[in-house]
Structure formats: C-alpha cells, structure tokens
Amino acid sequence: MTARLLVVHHTASPATRELLESVLEGTRAEGIEDVEVDVHPALSATASDVLAADGVLLGTPANIGYMSGAMKHFFDTVYYPVLDAKPALPYGFWIHGNNDVEGARRSVESIAGALGWSLAAAPVLITGPVGRDEREAAYELGGTLAATLMG
C-alpha cells in the first residue's frame, strides 16, 4: 500500500525555495519506496489534503517572530476539520529566518501539538544564508519523513 506524504510550504524567497527543493529530493532518496509526495503551497492546501495524508512536512519562513501568514492560514483552514480525525499524524518542519526562528518554531509546534500530531524528526531551523549544510539537513528531513511512512 502506498503512503501519502503531504508537503505544505510557503516559499516566498530563494532560500525557502532551495530548502523545499532539498526536502523534495530527500523524499525521493534511494531506498524510499511506496511513498507518494503531494506538494501544496500553504495558501492552497486543504483539510482534504491533510485527511488523505499519512504524514505532513511543513516549510515556512520566520516572519517578524512567527510562521508566515500563509502557513497560519493553512492551520486556520484545517484545524477543526482534522482535529479529531488525524491524531498522532507524523509531521516534521523546516523554518528559515534572517535572524531568528524561535518564535516561528514555537508557533508551529504549538498548533501541531494542539492537533495531536507527532513530531517524527527534529525540525530544521536555519538562520541566515542557505548553504550546503542547510540543504543537506533539509534533504535528510525529507528522507526521514518519507522513510517513516514506509510500510
């Protein structure tokens, strides 16, 4: 049976786009089998997407100490429809910020925790430029979440 990994992202900058591409490469790593990856911008992802998913990966910039407004919109849209339907849903996330990501981290973890989702991999938190190490961490995050969903 094929598992479905939902990737919800807000990629407003070249840095967040690079991280998304690395995450997606990780989900296609050698040895990953029977995992379908469904990718949606945060403003178009729906409760139906979450309900069809076996795991979720979230990507957002840190904006003024918080997750992006687009990611908050995603959570606002799906919160009640999925609240009781997806307890312990495995999830992971990455955040990029120019100078601080802790407020954004707390906000994502707070809402995902209220939904009852289960953190399946350490978050990838990046401040400043995105280089090789940061892309590798994002790649590993994608691979870890995909591997978590394999049979």
Salt bridges, closest charged atoms under 4 A:
GLU18 OE1 - ARG135 NH1 3.05
GLU36 OE2 - ARG4 NH2 2.96
ASP38 OD1 - HIS40 NE2 3.12
ASP49 OD1 - HIS40 NE2 3.54
ASP76 OD1 - LYS72 NZ 2.55
GLU109 OE2 - ARG105 NE 3.22
